[in-house]
Amino acid sequence: MTQSQARVAIVTGGARGIGAATAQRLAADGLAVAVVDLEESAAKGTADTIAASGGTALAVGADVSDASQVEAAVARVAEELGAPTILVNNAGITRDNLIFKMTESDWDAVMGVHLKGSFLMAKAVQKHMVDAKFGRIVNLSSTSALGNRGQANYSTAKAGLQGFTKTLAIELGKFGVTANCIAPGFIASDMTKNTAERLNIPWDEYLAARAKEIPVQRAGAPEDIANMVSFFVGEAAGFVSGQVIYVAGGPKA
């Protein structure tokens, strides 16, 4: 497949962490990548890094929980890069608290980005996939889907994405579209650094303690997740659909 015929991928939450690593990996795999984040200026850093490495990327600002912004973003990607047939729903936020302290807005914000955002993006992009008779959807869940203290909202959203993924796989399979889900374990990222800060634990100490609990004795890196995304979106993964894989350095579910 030549560069002019390169498939087009959209990665949400692509400004940093897992999203940035994934966007860079897919670009290295030869895909044209739309890096979507809340602020276009934030997404531009990742897009510029890709361009500097010889890849093709577009930075797009959009709130994935807003239907009109999603429609506009996907239309812009289709116009400037080509019809998107690969979608990685990575955008996410945390609003952690114990249930008795969790506010309604904490709940709604997390559901809005993770669940509604993934729904709106998948709905907008699937039209292009169906037309192309090819598509790959990868949704980012988490080991928190199995339950995690202080994360009733996040855990619920991440568990919901697993059911959403399986349903997409059933509905869209006949159009050559697969849908799979990755549930990362502990990943060294801005999000986990924020958790350490919130708990008032030095990052190095927090990292070492978490790594001790993991069978492979290390924290995950964003690239570990990007590697799995790369497999799921590839031509060779066409018979793998509706699956949830825990990339967590050991068995989880």
N, C-alpha and C positions, 0 to 999 in steps of 0.2 A: 504494500500500500504506500503510495507516494505521499509526500507532505501535503500536496494539494488535495489528496483524497483522505487525509487523516481523519479518523473519527473524532468527534467533538465530545469532550467530557465537561460536566459541571461539578465542581466541588464546593459545597457550602461550608461556611466557617473556615475559609481557606487562608485567612490572614496569618495564622500562627499554628503551632503545635501539630496535631495529627493532620489537620486540614492542609497546612502548608506542605508538610512532608509528602502527603498523598498527591497534591497537585504537582509537585516537583517530580515525583516518581512517574506519574502518568505522562507528563511531558517528556521525560526521559525515555518512556516506552514508545514515544512517537505520536501521542495524541495531542490535539489542540485542546487547551484547557481554559475554561472560564472559571476564574477564581471569584467566588461570591462571598461577600461579607457585609456586615451592617453598614460599614463606611467604605466607599470605593477607595479612599486614600489608604486604608489599612490593607485592603486586598492588593493594592498596587505594588507593595513591597514584594509579595510572593510572585506576582506576574513579572515584575522587573527581573527577579532572580532567574526565572525560567527563560525569559528573553535573552538574558546575558549568557545563558548556557546554550543558546541556539534553538530554544524551543519556541512554540507559539502559545501565547497566553493573552487573556483579556481580563482586566479587573472590573468587577461589577458591584455596585453598592445596592443592597436590597435587604429589607426586613422580611425574612422568610415566613413570618407569621401574618403577613399582609398580602392578601390575594392579588390586589392590583399591582403591587410592587413585584410580586413573583411573576405575574404574566408579562409585565414590562421587561423584566430581567431576561426571561427565557426568550422573548421576542428579539431582544437586542443580541443575545448570543447567536440565535439562528441567523440573524441578518449579518453579523460581523464575522462570525467564525464558521457558520454552517449549522445544519440541524443537529442538535445535541441528542446523542443516542446512549450516552453513559451518564449516570447521575450518582453522585456520592453524597448522601445526606449526613453531613458531619456536624452542622451547626448545632451548638448546644450552650446552655448556661446552667449554673447551679444557684440555688437559693436555699441553702441547707439550714435546717433547724429541726428540733424535736417537734413532734406533732402538736403538742399543746402550745408551742410558741409560733408555729408556722402560720403565716397570714394567708388570706385568700389570694392576695396579689402574688405572694411567693409561689403559690400553687399554679395560678393562671399563667404566670410568666414562663415557667418551666414547661408546662403543657403546650403553650403557644409556640415556642421555638422548636421543641423536640417533636411533638406529635402533629400539631397543625402544620408546622413548617414542612415536615417530611411529606405530609399528605398533599399540601398545595404544590410543592415542587414535583412530586411524582405525577400528580394529575396534569400539570402543565407540560412536563417533558414526555410523558407516555405517548402523546399524539405523534410526536416525531419518531419515536421508537416503532410504533405500530406501522406508520407509513414506510419506514425503512425495513420492516420485517426483521429488525435486530435491536436489542436493547439490553443494557445491564444496569440494574439498580442495586446499590449497596447502601444499607442503612447502618448507622453506628449505634449499637446498643452499649451495654456495659455489664460487668460482673455485678454491679449494683442492682440489676434486674432481679437478682436472687434475694434481694433484701439488704439494706444497709442502714444502720442507725443514723438518724438525722437527715435521711434523704427520702422521706415518704413520697415527695413529689418527683424527684429525679428517678428513683427506683421504679415508680409506677410508669413514668414516661418511657423508660428504657425497656421495661417488660412489654409495654404496649407496642413498641416498635418491632418486637419479635413477631407478634401476631399480625401486625400490618404487613411485614415482609412475607410471611407465609401466604397471606391472602393475595398479595400482588403476584406472587409466583403462580398461584392457581389461576387467577384471572387473565394474566398477560402471557402465560406460557405459549399459547397457540400462535402468538404473533412473533415468536422468536426472542421473547424478552425473559431474562432471568432476574430474580430478586433474591438477594442473600443478605445476611446480617453478620456483622462482626461485633463481638462483645469484648472490648479490651479489659484487661485487668489493670494493675497499677502502672501508669505511664508517667515518666518524669516529664512534666509539662508545666506551663504557666498555671493551669487549673489546679494541679496538685501542689504547686508551690504556694498558691493562694490558700489552700486548705491548711498547709503547715503553718502559714502565717496566722490564720484565723485561730488555730489551736495554740499559738504562741510557742511553737517548737522550732528550733533551728533546722533549716532545710537539710543539711548534711545528716543530722541526727534522725530526722523523720525518714529520709531516704534509706538510710541503713536499716532502720527498724522495719520498714515495709519490705525491703529486699529479703530480710531474714525469713519472712513468712512465705516467700515464694519458692517453690521447689527448685527452680533453676538458679536461685540465689542472686537474682539481679532484678532491678526495675526494668520495665519495658521502655522502649524508645518509640517516638512517633514513627520512625522508619519501620519498626516491626509491624505496625498496623498498615502502613503504606504498602508493604510487601504483600500482605494478604489481599488488600484491595486490588493490587495489580493482577493477582491470579484471578479473582472473581470477575474482573471486567474483560479478561482476555478471551480470545477466540476459543482457546482450549477448554474453557469452563462452561461450555454450552449445555452440558448435561447435569450441571450442579445448580440446583435452584431450591429456594425455600429453606435454606439451611442457616443455622445459627452456629458460628464457630467462636469459641472462647479463646482469645489470644491473650493468655494470662500467665504463661510460664509454668503451667500445671493444670490438672483437670479441675473443672468447675461444674459443668453440667453436661 
